[in-house]
Amino acid sequence: METRGRRSIEFGAAWFIGGLLVAVVTFGQARGDGVYFVVWVPMFYGVHRIVSGFQLVRKSRELS
Protein backbone atom coordinates (compact mmCIF):
# COMPACT_ATOMS: atom_id res chain seq x y z
CA MET A 1 0.00 0.00 0.00
CA GLU A 2 2.87 2.36 0.75
CA THR A 3 4.38 1.71 -2.68
CA ARG A 4 1.05 2.54 -4.34
CA GLY A 5 0.89 5.75 -2.31
CA ARG A 6 4.39 6.81 -3.30
CA ARG A 7 3.67 6.11 -6.98
CA SER A 8 0.47 8.12 -6.73
CA ILE A 9 2.42 11.05 -5.26
CA GLU A 10 5.00 10.87 -8.06
CA PHE A 11 2.33 10.53 -10.75
CA GLY A 12 0.36 13.45 -9.29
CA ALA A 13 3.46 15.63 -9.15
CA ALA A 14 4.16 14.87 -12.80
CA TRP A 15 0.60 15.88 -13.80
CA PHE A 16 0.77 19.06 -11.74
CA ILE A 17 4.17 20.08 -13.10
CA GLY A 18 3.07 19.29 -16.67
CA GLY A 19 0.00 21.51 -16.37
CA LEU A 20 2.06 24.25 -14.76
CA LEU A 21 4.66 24.07 -17.54
CA VAL A 22 1.98 24.44 -20.22
CA ALA A 23 0.65 27.52 -18.43
CA VAL A 24 4.10 29.09 -18.00
CA VAL A 25 5.24 28.38 -21.58
CA THR A 26 2.06 29.70 -23.20
CA PHE A 27 2.09 32.76 -20.91
CA GLY A 28 5.69 33.46 -21.94
CA GLN A 29 4.77 33.17 -25.61
CA ALA A 30 1.72 35.46 -25.26
CA ARG A 31 3.86 38.60 -24.73
CA GLY A 32 1.34 41.23 -23.75
CA ASP A 33 -2.06 40.90 -25.40
CA GLY A 34 -1.59 37.36 -26.68
CA VAL A 35 -3.55 34.31 -25.65
CA TYR A 36 -2.26 31.90 -23.07
CA PHE A 37 -3.70 28.78 -21.46
CA VAL A 38 -3.94 27.95 -17.81
CA VAL A 39 -4.52 24.24 -17.78
CA TRP A 40 -6.43 23.68 -14.55
CA VAL A 41 -7.60 20.09 -15.00
CA PRO A 42 -4.15 18.44 -15.03
CA MET A 43 -3.08 20.55 -12.06
CA PHE A 44 -6.22 19.68 -10.05
CA TYR A 45 -5.84 16.02 -10.99
CA GLY A 46 -2.22 16.14 -9.86
CA VAL A 47 -3.18 17.65 -6.51
CA HIS A 48 -5.87 14.98 -6.09
CA ARG A 49 -3.37 12.20 -6.78
CA ILE A 50 -0.81 13.72 -4.41
CA VAL A 51 -3.34 14.01 -1.57
CA SER A 52 -4.68 10.50 -2.11
CA GLY A 53 -1.09 9.20 -2.24
CA PHE A 54 -0.26 10.79 1.09
CA GLN A 55 -3.42 9.26 2.56
CA LEU A 56 -2.38 5.81 1.33
CA VAL A 57 1.10 6.19 2.80
CA ARG A 58 -0.32 7.37 6.13
CA LYS A 59 -2.82 4.49 6.23
CA SER A 60 -0.06 2.01 5.41
CA ARG A 61 2.10 3.28 8.26
CA GLU A 62 -0.83 3.17 10.70
CA LEU A 63 -1.50 -0.48 9.84
CA SER A 64 2.11 -1.58 10.35
C-alpha positions in Angstrom: 0.0 0.0 0.0 2.9 2.4 0.7 4.4 1.7 -2.7 1.0 2.5 -4.3 0.9 5.7 -2.3 4.4 6.8 -3.3 3.7 6.1 -7.0 0.5 8.1 -6.7 2.4 11.0 -5.3 5.0 10.9 -8.1 2.3 10.5 -10.7 0.4 13.4 -9.3 3.5 15.6 -9.1 4.2 14.9 -12.8 0.6 15.9 -13.8 0.8 19.1 -11.7 4.2 20.1 -13.1 3.1 19.3 -16.7 0.0 21.5 -16.4 2.1 24.2 -14.8 4.7 24.1 -17.5 2.0 24.4 -20.2 0.6 27.5 -18.4 4.1 29.1 -18.0 5.2 28.4 -21.6 2.1 29.7 -23.2 2.1 32.8 -20.9 5.7 33.5 -21.9 4.8 33.2 -25.6 1.7 35.5 -25.3 3.9 38.6 -24.7 1.3 41.2 -23.8 -2.1 40.9 -25.4 -1.6 37.4 -26.7 -3.6 34.3 -25.6 -2.3 31.9 -23.1 -3.7 28.8 -21.5 -3.9 28.0 -17.8 -4.5 24.2 -17.8 -6.4 23.7 -14.5 -7.6 20.1 -15.0 -4.2 18.4 -15.0 -3.1 20.6 -12.1 -6.2 19.7 -10.1 -5.8 16.0 -11.0 -2.2 16.1 -9.9 -3.2 17.7 -6.5 -5.9 15.0 -6.1 -3.4 12.2 -6.8 -0.8 13.7 -4.4 -3.3 14.0 -1.6 -4.7 10.5 -2.1 -1.1 9.2 -2.2 -0.3 10.8 1.1 -3.4 9.3 2.6 -2.4 5.8 1.3 1.1 6.2 2.8 -0.3 7.4 6.1 -2.8 4.5 6.2 -0.1 2.0 5.4 2.1 3.3 8.3 -0.8 3.2 10.7 -1.5 -0.5 9.8 2.1 -1.6 10.3 
